[in-house]
Amino acid sequence: MSLWGEVEQSLALWRAAGAPTATEFGVSVEPGRQRIWLENAAEGPSWRLPIVPST
């Protein structure tokens, strides 16, 4: 998918979720996994973040 396609898909998901504010999102960082979640860390929608190895 193109970068613009990713932007459009993300905007559509944000609008479908009711245009949540930044305070409704959270971040979880665990060994080997990082993710952003909406409203509820356990049950809300979430997105994995890439893990950048330390140098």
All heavy atoms as atom14 arrays in JSON, in Angstrom:
{
  "sequence": "MSLWGEVEQSLALWRAAGAPTATEFGVSVEPGRQRIWLENAAEGPSWRLPIVPST",
  "atom14_mask": [
    [1, 1, 1, 1, 1, 1, 1, 1, 0, 0, 0, 0, 0, 0],
    [1, 1, 1, 1, 1, 1, 0, 0, 0, 0, 0, 0, 0, 0],
    [1, 1, 1, 1, 1, 1, 1, 1, 0, 0, 0, 0, 0, 0],
    [1, 1, 1, 1, 1, 1, 1, 1, 1, 1, 1, 1, 1, 1],
    [1, 1, 1, 1, 0, 0, 0, 0, 0, 0, 0, 0, 0, 0],
    [1, 1, 1, 1, 1, 1, 1, 1, 1, 0, 0, 0, 0, 0],
    [1, 1, 1, 1, 1, 1, 1, 0, 0, 0, 0, 0, 0, 0],
    [1, 1, 1, 1, 1, 1, 1, 1, 1, 0, 0, 0, 0, 0],
    [1, 1, 1, 1, 1, 1, 1, 1, 1, 0, 0, 0, 0, 0],
    [1, 1, 1, 1, 1, 1, 0, 0, 0, 0, 0, 0, 0, 0],
    [1, 1, 1, 1, 1, 1, 1, 1, 0, 0, 0, 0, 0, 0],
    [1, 1, 1, 1, 1, 0, 0, 0, 0, 0, 0, 0, 0, 0],
    [1, 1, 1, 1, 1, 1, 1, 1, 0, 0, 0, 0, 0, 0],
    [1, 1, 1, 1, 1, 1, 1, 1, 1, 1, 1, 1, 1, 1],
    [1, 1, 1, 1, 1, 1, 1, 1, 1, 1, 1, 0, 0, 0],
    [1, 1, 1, 1, 1, 0, 0, 0, 0, 0, 0, 0, 0, 0],
    [1, 1, 1, 1, 1, 0, 0, 0, 0, 0, 0, 0, 0, 0],
    [1, 1, 1, 1, 0, 0, 0, 0, 0, 0, 0, 0, 0, 0],
    [1, 1, 1, 1, 1, 0, 0, 0, 0, 0, 0, 0, 0, 0],
    [1, 1, 1, 1, 1, 1, 1, 0, 0, 0, 0, 0, 0, 0],
    [1, 1, 1, 1, 1, 1, 1, 0, 0, 0, 0, 0, 0, 0],
    [1, 1, 1, 1, 1, 0, 0, 0, 0, 0, 0, 0, 0, 0],
    [1, 1, 1, 1, 1, 1, 1, 0, 0, 0, 0, 0, 0, 0],
    [1, 1, 1, 1, 1, 1, 1, 1, 1, 0, 0, 0, 0, 0],
    [1, 1, 1, 1, 1, 1, 1, 1, 1, 1, 1, 0, 0, 0],
    [1, 1, 1, 1, 0, 0, 0, 0, 0, 0, 0, 0, 0, 0],
    [1, 1, 1, 1, 1, 1, 1, 0, 0, 0, 0, 0, 0, 0],
    [1, 1, 1, 1, 1, 1, 0, 0, 0, 0, 0, 0, 0, 0],
    [1, 1, 1, 1, 1, 1, 1, 0, 0, 0, 0, 0, 0, 0],
    [1, 1, 1, 1, 1, 1, 1, 1, 1, 0, 0, 0, 0, 0],
    [1, 1, 1, 1, 1, 1, 1, 0, 0, 0, 0, 0, 0, 0],
    [1, 1, 1, 1, 0, 0, 0, 0, 0, 0, 0, 0, 0, 0],
    [1, 1, 1, 1, 1, 1, 1, 1, 1, 1, 1, 0, 0, 0],
    [1, 1, 1, 1, 1, 1, 1, 1, 1, 0, 0, 0, 0, 0],
    [1, 1, 1, 1, 1, 1, 1, 1, 1, 1, 1, 0, 0, 0],
    [1, 1, 1, 1, 1, 1, 1, 1, 0, 0, 0, 0, 0, 0],
    [1, 1, 1, 1, 1, 1, 1, 1, 1, 1, 1, 1, 1, 1],
    [1, 1, 1, 1, 1, 1, 1, 1, 0, 0, 0, 0, 0, 0],
    [1, 1, 1, 1, 1, 1, 1, 1, 1, 0, 0, 0, 0, 0],
    [1, 1, 1, 1, 1, 1, 1, 1, 0, 0, 0, 0, 0, 0],
    [1, 1, 1, 1, 1, 0, 0, 0, 0, 0, 0, 0, 0, 0],
    [1, 1, 1, 1, 1, 0, 0, 0, 0, 0, 0, 0, 0, 0],
    [1, 1, 1, 1, 1, 1, 1, 1, 1, 0, 0, 0, 0, 0],
    [1, 1, 1, 1, 0, 0, 0, 0, 0, 0, 0, 0, 0, 0],
    [1, 1, 1, 1, 1, 1, 1, 0, 0, 0, 0, 0, 0, 0],
    [1, 1, 1, 1, 1, 1, 0, 0, 0, 0, 0, 0, 0, 0],
    [1, 1, 1, 1, 1, 1, 1, 1, 1, 1, 1, 1, 1, 1],
    [1, 1, 1, 1, 1, 1, 1, 1, 1, 1, 1, 0, 0, 0],
    [1, 1, 1, 1, 1, 1, 1, 1, 0, 0, 0, 0, 0, 0],
    [1, 1, 1, 1, 1, 1, 1, 0, 0, 0, 0, 0, 0, 0],
    [1, 1, 1, 1, 1, 1, 1, 1, 0, 0, 0, 0, 0, 0],
    [1, 1, 1, 1, 1, 1, 1, 0, 0, 0, 0, 0, 0, 0],
    [1, 1, 1, 1, 1, 1, 1, 0, 0, 0, 0, 0, 0, 0],
    [1, 1, 1, 1, 1, 1, 0, 0, 0, 0, 0, 0, 0, 0],
    [1, 1, 1, 1, 1, 1, 1, 0, 0, 0, 0, 0, 0, 0]
  ],
  "atom14_positions": [
    [[0.85, -1.18, 0.0], [0.0, 0.0, 0.0], [0.89, 1.24, 0.0], [1.93, 1.27, 0.63], [-0.92, -0.02, 1.23], [-1.82, 1.19, 1.33], [-2.91, 1.21, 2.77], [-4.13, 0.04, 2.26], [0.0, 0.0, 0.0], [0.0, 0.0, 0.0], [0.0, 0.0, 0.0], [0.0, 0.0, 0.0], [0.0, 0.0, 0.0], [0.0, 0.0, 0.0]],
    [[0.46, 2.27, -0.69], [1.22, 3.51, -0.75], [1.11, 4.28, 0.56], [0.2, 4.03, 1.36], [0.69, 4.39, -1.88], [-0.61, 4.88, -1.57], [0.0, 0.0, 0.0], [0.0, 0.0, 0.0], [0.0, 0.0, 0.0], [0.0, 0.0, 0.0], [0.0, 0.0, 0.0], [0.0, 0.0, 0.0], [0.0, 0.0, 0.0], [0.0, 0.0, 0.0]],
    [[2.01, 5.21, 0.77], [1.96, 6.04, 1.98], [0.64, 6.78, 2.05], [0.0, 6.82, 3.11], [3.14, 7.02, 2.0], [3.16, 8.02, 3.16], [3.18, 7.28, 4.5], [4.34, 8.95, 3.04], [0.0, 0.0, 0.0], [0.0, 0.0, 0.0], [0.0, 0.0, 0.0], [0.0, 0.0, 0.0], [0.0, 0.0, 0.0], [0.0, 0.0, 0.0]],
    [[0.19, 7.36, 0.93], [-1.07, 8.09, 0.95], [-2.23, 7.16, 1.26], [-3.16, 7.54, 1.97], [-1.3, 8.84, -0.37], [-2.47, 9.75, -0.25], [-3.67, 9.61, -0.88], [-2.6, 10.91, 0.58], [-4.53, 10.61, -0.51], [-3.89, 11.43, 0.4], [-1.74, 11.55, 1.46], [-4.34, 12.56, 1.06], [-2.2, 12.69, 2.12], [-3.48, 13.18, 1.92]],
    [[-2.18, 5.94, 0.76], [-3.22, 4.95, 1.07], [-3.27, 4.65, 2.55], [-4.35, 4.51, 3.14], [0.0, 0.0, 0.0], [0.0, 0.0, 0.0], [0.0, 0.0, 0.0], [0.0, 0.0, 0.0], [0.0, 0.0, 0.0], [0.0, 0.0, 0.0], [0.0, 0.0, 0.0], [0.0, 0.0, 0.0], [0.0, 0.0, 0.0], [0.0, 0.0, 0.0]],
    [[-2.1, 4.57, 3.19], [-2.04, 4.35, 4.65], [-2.67, 5.53, 5.39], [-3.4, 5.35, 6.37], [-0.58, 4.17, 5.1], [0.07, 2.92, 4.6], [-0.3, 1.69, 5.4], [-0.82, 1.83, 6.51], [-0.06, 0.6, 4.89], [0.0, 0.0, 0.0], [0.0, 0.0, 0.0], [0.0, 0.0, 0.0], [0.0, 0.0, 0.0], [0.0, 0.0, 0.0]],
    [[-2.38, 6.74, 4.94], [-2.94, 7.94, 5.56], [-4.47, 7.94, 5.45], [-5.18, 8.17, 6.43], [-2.35, 9.23, 4.95], [-3.09, 10.46, 5.41], [-0.87, 9.34, 5.26], [0.0, 0.0, 0.0], [0.0, 0.0, 0.0], [0.0, 0.0, 0.0], [0.0, 0.0, 0.0], [0.0, 0.0, 0.0], [0.0, 0.0, 0.0], [0.0, 0.0, 0.0]],
    [[-4.97, 7.65, 4.26], [-6.42, 7.64, 4.06], [-7.09, 6.56, 4.9], [-8.15, 6.8, 5.5], [-6.74, 7.42, 2.58], [-6.43, 8.64, 1.73], [-6.73, 8.42, 0.26], [-6.56, 7.29, -0.24], [-7.16, 9.4, -0.38], [0.0, 0.0, 0.0], [0.0, 0.0, 0.0], [0.0, 0.0, 0.0], [0.0, 0.0, 0.0], [0.0, 0.0, 0.0]],
    [[-6.49, 5.38, 4.98], [-7.06, 4.3, 5.78], [-7.06, 4.67, 7.27], [-8.04, 4.45, 7.98], [-6.28, 3.01, 5.57], [-6.86, 1.83, 6.33], [-6.07, 0.56, 6.12], [-4.9, 0.59, 5.74], [-6.71, -0.56, 6.36], [0.0, 0.0, 0.0], [0.0, 0.0, 0.0], [0.0, 0.0, 0.0], [0.0, 0.0, 0.0], [0.0, 0.0, 0.0]],
    [[-5.98, 5.27, 7.74], [-5.89, 5.69, 9.14], [-6.93, 6.76, 9.47], [-7.58, 6.71, 10.52], [-4.5, 6.21, 9.46], [-3.55, 5.19, 9.31], [0.0, 0.0, 0.0], [0.0, 0.0, 0.0], [0.0, 0.0, 0.0], [0.0, 0.0, 0.0], [0.0, 0.0, 0.0], [0.0, 0.0, 0.0], [0.0, 0.0, 0.0], [0.0, 0.0, 0.0]],
    [[-7.11, 7.71, 8.57], [-8.1, 8.77, 8.78], [-9.51, 8.18, 8.81], [-10.31, 8.56, 9.67], [-7.98, 9.83, 7.69], [-8.94, 11.01, 7.8], [-8.77, 11.74, 9.13], [-8.74, 11.96, 6.63], [0.0, 0.0, 0.0], [0.0, 0.0, 0.0], [0.0, 0.0, 0.0], [0.0, 0.0, 0.0], [0.0, 0.0, 0.0], [0.0, 0.0, 0.0]],
    [[-9.8, 7.24, 7.94], [-11.12, 6.6, 7.93], [-11.37, 5.84, 9.22], [-12.47, 5.91, 9.8], [-11.24, 5.67, 6.73], [0.0, 0.0, 0.0], [0.0, 0.0, 0.0], [0.0, 0.0, 0.0], [0.0, 0.0, 0.0], [0.0, 0.0, 0.0], [0.0, 0.0, 0.0], [0.0, 0.0, 0.0], [0.0, 0.0, 0.0], [0.0, 0.0, 0.0]],
    [[-10.36, 5.14, 9.74], [-10.51, 4.41, 11.01], [-10.74, 5.38, 12.17], [-11.56, 5.13, 13.05], [-9.28, 3.55, 11.28], [-9.11, 2.32, 10.41], [-7.72, 1.71, 10.6], [-10.18, 1.29, 10.72], [0.0, 0.0, 0.0], [0.0, 0.0, 0.0], [0.0, 0.0, 0.0], [0.0, 0.0, 0.0], [0.0, 0.0, 0.0], [0.0, 0.0, 0.0]],
    [[-10.01, 6.48, 12.17], [-10.14, 7.48, 13.23], [-11.55, 8.07, 13.23], [-12.19, 8.2, 14.27], [-9.08, 8.56, 13.03], [-9.14, 9.7, 13.99], [-8.79, 9.66, 15.31], [-9.56, 11.03, 13.7], [-8.97, 10.91, 15.86], [-9.44, 11.77, 14.89], [-10.0, 11.67, 12.56], [-9.76, 13.11, 14.97], [-10.31, 13.01, 12.64], [-10.19, 13.71, 13.83]],
    [[-12.05, 8.41, 12.03], [-13.4, 8.96, 11.93], [-14.45, 7.93, 12.34], [-15.42, 8.26, 13.02], [-13.67, 9.44, 10.51], [-12.96, 10.72, 10.18], [-13.22, 11.17, 8.77], [-12.64, 12.47, 8.51], [-12.32, 12.89, 7.3], [-12.52, 12.14, 6.24], [-11.79, 14.08, 7.15], [0.0, 0.0, 0.0], [0.0, 0.0, 0.0], [0.0, 0.0, 0.0]],
    [[-14.27, 6.67, 11.94], [-15.22, 5.6, 12.29], [-15.26, 5.37, 13.8], [-16.29, 4.95, 14.35], [-14.86, 4.32, 11.57], [0.0, 0.0, 0.0], [0.0, 0.0, 0.0], [0.0, 0.0, 0.0], [0.0, 0.0, 0.0], [0.0, 0.0, 0.0], [0.0, 0.0, 0.0], [0.0, 0.0, 0.0], [0.0, 0.0, 0.0], [0.0, 0.0, 0.0]],
    [[-14.16, 5.67, 14.49], [-14.1, 5.51, 15.94], [-14.67, 6.72, 16.67], [-14.6, 6.8, 17.89], [-12.66, 5.26, 16.38], [0.0, 0.0, 0.0], [0.0, 0.0, 0.0], [0.0, 0.0, 0.0], [0.0, 0.0, 0.0], [0.0, 0.0, 0.0], [0.0, 0.0, 0.0], [0.0, 0.0, 0.0], [0.0, 0.0, 0.0], [0.0, 0.0, 0.0]],
    [[-15.23, 7.69, 15.93], [-15.81, 8.87, 16.56], [-14.82, 10.0, 16.75], [-15.03, 10.87, 17.59], [0.0, 0.0, 0.0], [0.0, 0.0, 0.0], [0.0, 0.0, 0.0], [0.0, 0.0, 0.0], [0.0, 0.0, 0.0], [0.0, 0.0, 0.0], [0.0, 0.0, 0.0], [0.0, 0.0, 0.0], [0.0, 0.0, 0.0], [0.0, 0.0, 0.0]],
    [[-13.73, 10.01, 16.01], [-12.7, 11.05, 16.1], [-12.2, 11.23, 17.54], [-12.28, 12.31, 18.11], [-13.21, 12.37, 15.53], [0.0, 0.0, 0.0], [0.0, 0.0, 0.0], [0.0, 0.0, 0.0], [0.0, 0.0, 0.0], [0.0, 0.0, 0.0], [0.0, 0.0, 0.0], [0.0, 0.0, 0.0], [0.0, 0.0, 0.0], [0.0, 0.0, 0.0]],
    [[-11.65, 10.15, 18.14], [-11.21, 10.25, 19.54], [-10.07, 11.25, 19.73], [-9.26, 11.45, 18.82], [-10.73, 8.82, 19.85], [-10.44, 8.2, 18.53], [-11.36, 8.85, 17.55], [0.0, 0.0, 0.0], [0.0, 0.0, 0.0], [0.0, 0.0, 0.0], [0.0, 0.0, 0.0], [0.0, 0.0, 0.0], [0.0, 0.0, 0.0], [0.0, 0.0, 0.0]],
    [[-10.04, 11.85, 20.9], [-8.98, 12.8, 21.24], [-7.72, 12.05, 21.66], [-7.76, 10.85, 21.95], [-9.41, 13.73, 22.38], [-9.62, 12.93, 23.55], [-10.69, 14.49, 22.03], [0.0, 0.0, 0.0], [0.0, 0.0, 0.0], [0.0, 0.0, 0.0], [0.0, 0.0, 0.0], [0.0, 0.0, 0.0], [0.0, 0.0, 0.0], [0.0, 0.0, 0.0]],
    [[-6.63, 12.75, 21.71], [-5.34, 12.14, 22.08], [-5.38, 11.5, 23.46], [-4.68, 10.52, 23.72], [-4.23, 13.18, 21.99], [0.0, 0.0, 0.0], [0.0, 0.0, 0.0], [0.0, 0.0, 0.0], [0.0, 0.0, 0.0], [0.0, 0.0, 0.0], [0.0, 0.0, 0.0], [0.0, 0.0, 0.0], [0.0, 0.0, 0.0], [0.0, 0.0, 0.0]],
    [[-6.19, 12.04, 24.38], [-6.24, 11.5, 25.74], [-6.93, 10.15, 25.82], [-6.87, 9.49, 26.86], [-6.94, 12.49, 26.69], [-8.27, 12.73, 26.22], [-6.18, 13.8, 26.78], [0.0, 0.0, 0.0], [0.0, 0.0, 0.0], [0.0, 0.0, 0.0], [0.0, 0.0, 0.0], [0.0, 0.0, 0.0], [0.0, 0.0, 0.0], [0.0, 0.0, 0.0]],
    [[-7.57, 9.71, 24.75], [-8.24, 8.4, 24.75], [-7.31, 7.28, 24.3], [-7.69, 6.11, 24.34], [-9.47, 8.45, 23.85], [-10.53, 9.42, 24.38], [-11.73, 9.52, 23.46], [-12.51, 8.55, 23.41], [-11.85, 10.55, 22.79], [0.0, 0.0, 0.0], [0.0, 0.0, 0.0], [0.0, 0.0, 0.0], [0.0, 0.0, 0.0], [0.0, 0.0, 0.0]],
    [[-6.08, 7.62, 23.9], [-5.11, 6.63, 23.47], [-4.12, 6.35, 24.59], [-3.89, 7.18, 25.45], [-4.34, 7.13, 22.24], [-5.17, 7.18, 20.98], [-5.88, 8.31, 20.65], [-5.22, 6.09, 20.14], [-6.64, 8.37, 19.49], [-5.97, 6.12, 18.98], [-6.69, 7.26, 18.66], [0.0, 0.0, 0.0], [0.0, 0.0, 0.0], [0.0, 0.0, 0.0]],
    [[-3.53, 5.17, 24.56], [-2.49, 4.81, 25.52], [-1.4, 4.04, 24.8], [-1.57, 3.6, 23.67], [0.0, 0.0, 0.0], [0.0, 0.0, 0.0], [0.0, 0.0, 0.0], [0.0, 0.0, 0.0], [0.0, 0.0, 0.0], [0.0, 0.0, 0.0], [0.0, 0.0, 0.0], [0.0, 0.0, 0.0], [0.0, 0.0, 0.0], [0.0, 0.0, 0.0]],
    [[-0.28, 3.84, 25.5], [0.85, 3.09, 24.95], [1.24, 2.05, 25.98], [1.36, 2.34, 27.17], [2.05, 4.02, 24.67], [3.24, 3.22, 24.18], [1.68, 5.1, 23.68], [0.0, 0.0, 0.0], [0.0, 0.0, 0.0], [0.0, 0.0, 0.0], [0.0, 0.0, 0.0], [0.0, 0.0, 0.0], [0.0, 0.0, 0.0], [0.0, 0.0, 0.0]],
    [[1.45, 0.82, 25.5], [1.96, -0.26, 26.35], [3.31, -0.69, 25.82], [3.46, -0.92, 24.62], [1.0, -1.45, 26.35], [-0.22, -1.13, 26.95], [0.0, 0.0, 0.0], [0.0, 0.0, 0.0], [0.0, 0.0, 0.0], [0.0, 0.0, 0.0], [0.0, 0.0, 0.0], [0.0, 0.0, 0.0], [0.0, 0.0, 0.0], [0.0, 0.0, 0.0]],
    [[4.28, -0.79, 26.72], [5.62, -1.23, 26.35], [5.96, -2.43, 27.21], [5.94, -2.35, 28.44], [6.66, -0.1, 26.56], [8.06, -0.6, 26.21], [6.29, 1.12, 25.74], [0.0, 0.0, 0.0], [0.0, 0.0, 0.0], [0.0, 0.0, 0.0], [0.0, 0.0, 0.0], [0.0, 0.0, 0.0], [0.0, 0.0, 0.0], [0.0, 0.0, 0.0]],
    [[6.21, -3.56, 26.56], [6.54, -4.8, 27.25], [7.78, -5.38, 26.57], [8.1, -5.0, 25.45], [5.37, -5.79, 27.12], [4.06, -5.24, 27.65], [2.86, -6.06, 27.18], [3.05, -7.19, 26.7], [1.74, -5.55, 27.3], [0.0, 0.0, 0.0], [0.0, 0.0, 0.0], [0.0, 0.0, 0.0], [0.0, 0.0, 0.0], [0.0, 0.0, 0.0]],
    [[8.47, -6.31, 27.21], [9.61, -6.93, 26.54], [9.19, -7.56, 25.21], [8.26, -8.37, 25.17], [10.08, -8.0, 27.53], [9.57, -7.53, 28.86], [8.27, -6.83, 28.57], [0.0, 0.0, 0.0], [0.0, 0.0, 0.0], [0.0, 0.0, 0.0], [0.0, 0.0, 0.0], [0.0, 0.0, 0.0], [0.0, 0.0, 0.0], [0.0, 0.0, 0.0]],
    [[9.79, -7.12, 24.14], [9.51, -7.68, 22.83], [8.23, -7.2, 22.17], [7.86, -7.68, 21.1], [0.0, 0.0, 0.0], [0.0, 0.0, 0.0], [0.0, 0.0, 0.0], [0.0, 0.0, 0.0], [0.0, 0.0, 0.0], [0.0, 0.0, 0.0], [0.0, 0.0, 0.0], [0.0, 0.0, 0.0], [0.0, 0.0, 0.0], [0.0, 0.0, 0.0]],
    [[7.53, -6.22, 22.78], [6.27, -5.76, 22.18], [5.94, -4.34, 22.64], [6.05, -4.02, 23.82], [5.14, -6.7, 22.59], [3.82, -6.38, 21.96], [2.85, -7.47, 22.25], [1.89, -7.01, 23.26], [0.68, -7.51, 23.41], [0.29, -8.51, 22.66], [-0.12, -7.05, 24.31], [0.0, 0.0, 0.0], [0.0, 0.0, 0.0], [0.0, 0.0, 0.0]],
    [[5.52, -3.52, 21.7], [5.03, -2.18, 21.98], [3.76, -1.98, 21.18], [3.67, -2.44, 20.05], [6.05, -1.12, 21.54], [7.4, -1.25, 22.2], [8.34, -0.21, 21.67], [8.22, 0.96, 21.98], [9.28, -0.62, 20.85], [0.0, 0.0, 0.0], [0.0, 0.0, 0.0], [0.0, 0.0, 0.0], [0.0, 0.0, 0.0], [0.0, 0.0, 0.0]],
    [[2.78, -1.29, 21.75], [1.55, -1.04, 21.0], [0.84, 0.2, 21.5], [1.02, 0.62, 22.64], [0.62, -2.24, 21.04], [0.14, -2.61, 22.41], [-0.58, -3.96, 22.41], [-1.05, -4.24, 23.74], [-2.26, -3.96, 24.2], [-3.15, -3.42, 23.41], [-2.59, -4.22, 25.44], [0.0, 0.0, 0.0], [0.0, 0.0, 0.0], [0.0, 0.0, 0.0]],
    [[0.06, 0.78, 20.62], [-0.82, 1.89, 20.95], [-2.23, 1.32, 21.0], [-2.58, 0.48, 20.19], [-0.75, 2.99, 19.86], [0.65, 3.6, 19.83], [-1.8, 4.07, 20.1], [0.85, 4.58, 18.71], [0.0, 0.0, 0.0], [0.0, 0.0, 0.0], [0.0, 0.0, 0.0], [0.0, 0.0, 0.0], [0.0, 0.0, 0.0], [0.0, 0.0, 0.0]],
    [[-3.03, 1.75, 21.95], [-4.4, 1.26, 22.07], [-5.36, 2.41, 22.28], [-4.97, 3.5, 22.65], [-4.52, 0.23, 23.18], [-3.82, 0.6, 24.46], [-2.54, 0.24, 24.81], [-4.31, 1.42, 25.52], [-2.22, 0.79, 26.03], [-3.3, 1.51, 26.5], [-5.51, 2.07, 25.75], [-3.46, 2.22, 27.67], [-5.67, 2.78, 26.92], [-4.64, 2.85, 27.87]],
    [[-6.63, 2.14, 22.0], [-7.69, 3.14, 22.12], [-8.66, 2.73, 23.22], [-9.18, 1.62, 23.21], [-8.43, 3.28, 20.79], [-9.63, 4.22, 20.75], [-9.22, 5.65, 21.1], [-10.3, 4.18, 19.39], [0.0, 0.0, 0.0], [0.0, 0.0, 0.0], [0.0, 0.0, 0.0], [0.0, 0.0, 0.0], [0.0, 0.0, 0.0], [0.0, 0.0, 0.0]],
    [[-8.85, 3.6, 24.19], [-9.84, 3.5, 25.27], [-9.56, 2.44, 26.31], [-9.74, 2.66, 27.48], [-11.25, 3.3, 24.71], [-11.74, 4.48, 23.9], [-13.11, 4.25, 23.29], [-13.62, 3.11, 23.33], [-13.65, 5.21, 22.74], [0.0, 0.0, 0.0], [0.0, 0.0, 0.0], [0.0, 0.0, 0.0], [0.0, 0.0, 0.0], [0.0, 0.0, 0.0]],
    [[-9.16, 1.24, 25.93], [-9.01, 0.15, 26.89], [-7.84, -0.73, 26.45], [-7.92, -1.35, 25.39], [-10.31, -0.65, 26.96], [-10.28, -1.75, 27.98], [-9.35, -2.53, 28.04], [-11.31, -1.81, 28.8], [0.0, 0.0, 0.0], [0.0, 0.0, 0.0], [0.0, 0.0, 0.0], [0.0, 0.0, 0.0], [0.0, 0.0, 0.0], [0.0, 0.0, 0.0]],
    [[-6.81, -0.84, 27.27], [-5.62, -1.59, 26.89], [-5.92, -3.07, 26.64], [-5.33, -3.69, 25.77], [-4.55, -1.46, 27.97], [0.0, 0.0, 0.0], [0.0, 0.0, 0.0], [0.0, 0.0, 0.0], [0.0, 0.0, 0.0], [0.0, 0.0, 0.0], [0.0, 0.0, 0.0], [0.0, 0.0, 0.0], [0.0, 0.0, 0.0], [0.0, 0.0, 0.0]],
    [[-6.85, -3.63, 27.39], [-7.13, -5.06, 27.26], [-8.12, -5.39, 26.14], [-7.98, -6.41, 25.48], [-7.67, -5.6, 28.59], [0.0, 0.0, 0.0], [0.0, 0.0, 0.0], [0.0, 0.0, 0.0], [0.0, 0.0, 0.0], [0.0, 0.0, 0.0], [0.0, 0.0, 0.0], [0.0, 0.0, 0.0], [0.0, 0.0, 0.0], [0.0, 0.0, 0.0]],
    [[-9.1, -4.52, 25.93], [-10.18, -4.86, 25.0], [-10.34, -3.92, 23.82], [-11.03, -4.25, 22.86], [-11.5, -4.93, 25.76], [-11.51, -5.98, 26.85], [-12.75, -5.92, 27.7], [-13.68, -5.16, 27.37], [-12.8, -6.63, 28.71], [0.0, 0.0, 0.0], [0.0, 0.0, 0.0], [0.0, 0.0, 0.0], [0.0, 0.0, 0.0], [0.0, 0.0, 0.0]],
    [[-9.75, -2.74, 23.88], [-9.91, -1.78, 22.8], [-9.06, -2.13, 21.6], [-8.19, -3.0, 21.66], [0.0, 0.0, 0.0], [0.0, 0.0, 0.0], [0.0, 0.0, 0.0], [0.0, 0.0, 0.0], [0.0, 0.0, 0.0], [0.0, 0.0, 0.0], [0.0, 0.0, 0.0], [0.0, 0.0, 0.0], [0.0, 0.0, 0.0], [0.0, 0.0, 0.0]],
    [[-9.29, -1.47, 20.48], [-8.45, -1.72, 19.31], [-7.02, -1.29, 19.59], [-6.78, -0.36, 20.37], [-9.09, -0.86, 18.21], [-9.92, 0.14, 18.92], [-10.31, -0.46, 20.23], [0.0, 0.0, 0.0], [0.0, 0.0, 0.0], [0.0, 0.0, 0.0], [0.0, 0.0, 0.0], [0.0, 0.0, 0.0], [0.0, 0.0, 0.0], [0.0, 0.0, 0.0]],
    [[-6.07, -2.0, 19.0], [-4.67, -1.65, 19.24], [-3.87, -1.86, 17.96], [-4.28, -2.57, 17.05], [-4.09, -2.49, 20.37], [-4.05, -3.86, 20.02], [0.0, 0.0, 0.0], [0.0, 0.0, 0.0], [0.0, 0.0, 0.0], [0.0, 0.0, 0.0], [0.0, 0.0, 0.0], [0.0, 0.0, 0.0], [0.0, 0.0, 0.0], [0.0, 0.0, 0.0]],
    [[-2.71, -1.21, 17.94], [-1.81, -1.26, 16.8], [-0.41, -1.5, 17.31], [0.07, -0.81, 18.21], [-1.86, 0.05, 16.02], [-3.23, 0.37, 15.53], [-3.75, 0.03, 14.3], [-4.28, 1.04, 16.24], [-5.05, 0.45, 14.22], [-5.41, 1.08, 15.39], [-4.4, 1.58, 17.51], [-6.61, 1.65, 15.76], [-5.6, 2.16, 17.88], [-6.68, 2.19, 17.01]],
    [[0.27, -2.5, 16.73], [1.65, -2.79, 17.12], [2.59, -1.72, 16.57], [2.4, -1.22, 15.48], [2.08, -4.14, 16.6], [1.47, -5.26, 17.36], [1.98, -6.59, 16.83], [1.54, -7.64, 17.73], [2.33, -8.53, 18.29], [3.61, -8.52, 18.0], [1.86, -9.42, 19.11], [0.0, 0.0, 0.0], [0.0, 0.0, 0.0], [0.0, 0.0, 0.0]],
    [[3.6, -1.41, 17.35], [4.64, -0.48, 16.93], [5.9, -1.27, 16.65], [6.18, -2.28, 17.3], [4.93, 0.53, 18.05], [3.8, 1.46, 18.44], [4.17, 2.25, 19.68], [3.47, 2.39, 17.29], [0.0, 0.0, 0.0], [0.0, 0.0, 0.0], [0.0, 0.0, 0.0], [0.0, 0.0, 0.0], [0.0, 0.0, 0.0], [0.0, 0.0, 0.0]],
    [[6.69, -0.83, 15.68], [7.95, -1.55, 15.42], [8.91, -1.37, 16.59], [8.9, -0.36, 17.26], [8.48, -0.87, 14.16], [7.81, 0.45, 14.09], [6.49, 0.31, 14.79], [0.0, 0.0, 0.0], [0.0, 0.0, 0.0], [0.0, 0.0, 0.0], [0.0, 0.0, 0.0], [0.0, 0.0, 0.0], [0.0, 0.0, 0.0], [0.0, 0.0, 0.0]],
    [[9.69, -2.39, 16.81], [10.7, -2.36, 17.86], [12.05, -2.09, 17.2], [12.45, -2.82, 16.3], [10.73, -3.66, 18.65], [9.38, -3.87, 19.35], [11.88, -3.67, 19.65], [9.24, -5.2, 20.03], [0.0, 0.0, 0.0], [0.0, 0.0, 0.0], [0.0, 0.0, 0.0], [0.0, 0.0, 0.0], [0.0, 0.0, 0.0], [0.0, 0.0, 0.0]],
    [[12.7, -1.04, 17.64], [14.01, -0.68, 17.1], [15.06, -1.22, 18.08], [15.06, -0.83, 19.25], [14.14, 0.84, 16.94], [15.5, 1.21, 16.42], [13.04, 1.37, 16.04], [0.0, 0.0, 0.0], [0.0, 0.0, 0.0], [0.0, 0.0, 0.0], [0.0, 0.0, 0.0], [0.0, 0.0, 0.0], [0.0, 0.0, 0.0], [0.0, 0.0, 0.0]],
    [[15.92, -2.12, 17.61], [16.95, -2.65, 18.51], [17.88, -1.55, 19.01], [18.19, -0.63, 18.25], [17.72, -3.66, 17.65], [16.98, -3.77, 16.36], [16.01, -2.65, 16.28], [0.0, 0.0, 0.0], [0.0, 0.0, 0.0], [0.0, 0.0, 0.0], [0.0, 0.0, 0.0], [0.0, 0.0, 0.0], [0.0, 0.0, 0.0], [0.0, 0.0, 0.0]],
    [[18.29, -1.65, 20.24], [19.24, -0.66, 20.78], [20.62, -0.93, 20.21], [20.97, -2.06, 19.86], [19.27, -0.71, 22.3], [19.67, -2.0, 22.72], [0.0, 0.0, 0.0], [0.0, 0.0, 0.0], [0.0, 0.0, 0.0], [0.0, 0.0, 0.0], [0.0, 0.0, 0.0], [0.0, 0.0, 0.0], [0.0, 0.0, 0.0], [0.0, 0.0, 0.0]],
    [[21.41, 0.12, 20.12], [22.75, -0.02, 19.56], [23.79, 0.13, 20.62], [23.6, 0.64, 21.66], [23.01, 1.02, 18.46], [22.79, 2.33, 19.0], [22.11, 0.77, 17.28], [0.0, 0.0, 0.0], [0.0, 0.0, 0.0], [0.0, 0.0, 0.0], [0.0, 0.0, 0.0], [0.0, 0.0, 0.0], [0.0, 0.0, 0.0], [0.0, 0.0, 0.0]]
  ]
}
